Amino acid sequence: MAKSITGRKFAANVVMSIAAQIVSLAVSFVLTLIVPRFIDEYQYAYWQTYVLYVGYVGVLHFGLLDGLVLRYSKYDYEELDKARLRSQFATLLIFTGAVTVIAGAVSLLALGGTNKLIFSLVAIGIVTKNLVTYSSYMLQITNRINKYVILTIAQRLTYGVVVAVLLILKVNDFYWYCLADLCGDAVGIVIGVSFNRGLYLGKMIKPSEAFKEIKVNVASGIILMLANWSAMLMIGSAKMIIQWRWDELVFGKVSFAFSVSNVFLVFVTAISVVLFPSLQRIDQSKLPEMYKSIRSALSPFLFFIMLLYFPGCWILDKWIPKYSESLIYLGILLPIIIYSSKVSLLTNNYLKVYRKEKYMLIVNAISIAVGIALFALCAYAFDRLIALIASVVFVIMLNSVLAEIFVSRIIRVNLVKHYIIEAVMTVAFILCASLLPRWWGCLAYFGAYAVYAAVNYKAIAALFKRLFGGKRGGRAAQPESEEGAKETAEISSALPQAISETDTPDAERVDTNAENTGTVDTEKLAVAAQAGGDTVDADAVGDTEET
């Protein structure tokens, strides 16, 4: 079994993970705010079409990799059954290679124009993306976080550096930027092989036994994978419908708005890595009060951050004037950061702590069904792009509220008043950003926030105390025990720093063996959290000892 975890090593792993996220954010900044300035709008739209579809090729392992994470996350690298894992890698390589050939052939023979090239590149990504995922998962679940960070940084830096070189050379054609992404994958694969050589090369188990292993892994991981990708599909389905219904220029401008809003969320996963293990170590009787405490700090902070939209728009309008129309879409879309952050930081984590993971899949499925219906109606029945974009905000809000309803019933807190106030603030922001001149809109939203702050003055005061008040030393402000105080302080101190640094959707995997033993390996939870999963079906993972 895995070696015991020290608190110092856990903290070091979290710091290294955040370092990887910082590099990822820097590259995202270049891709989001620099590239659009220097390539034309059509080429940017074609590039974003590639980015949209290549982002979903990860479903083509059908839960195999998620199953590996769930079943092997309790072992160190030396303890892994490498022959068994090599057989799974070979299966993954053969299957994704075959799908790549078929998808490439269909793209070349059935599609025309630019789509032929776009989807041929997406077909290549089927192999590269899944192989990088395999390598990174194996590093994370075996607690080799330093090597995982090296792989992640090398992959993202390669992508960013190649893109920077293309911009210096004034390359305008979109496919070079797609190839830059694939180059990053290639570097990631090479590094992954060098770090995990024993998981790629060597003797494998018999084909019949390998097939049984595949069935177990897919059965264990399919629900987890569906939950992950369903969360992505809430926004992805809207972008796909826009891409199908409207022309390239419209899709490119909307994609720019989505990209800018997403930059703000790049580090939500990093907070979840800290928050979820911390919650697991806390007495469940204290979790309801902690939920209200964290939530009361999170919402005011995020609503305040949205004030930056107005000066940010002024800067972007000067920097990339050809995307000024995108700023209107951004003004409608930006409130998704409120609800996506709450889902990633709070509701999903609490559902996992209480072992109600299936609720997440139910909530996501309902949200996607409502979303696709609304998006299709707005696009094909009413032909209203603004209505479709507003529907995205509604669907993300619905997803957050439904998830919070499940959590509030479990921890027995009443949040109805907060739902209403936050909905009013959301509508106020969208109206101020969309209908008023920029600086008048800023002033109007500031007024709305002032009223919100007056209603929530206690939460605002507590937030300022956490941000600027230093150590919390008052005995009256501490929980019932010193241990509880330590855990609360850990979360509270992590929250303000991490909020400004995070992404959606969060991703956490649980070592399901912990439930049976009554203990939680907190670092393994943090490591598994990096791997990208959203839910665990405990009933489907009964085979962990088989390996």
Disulfide bonds with the S-S distance in Angstrom:
none
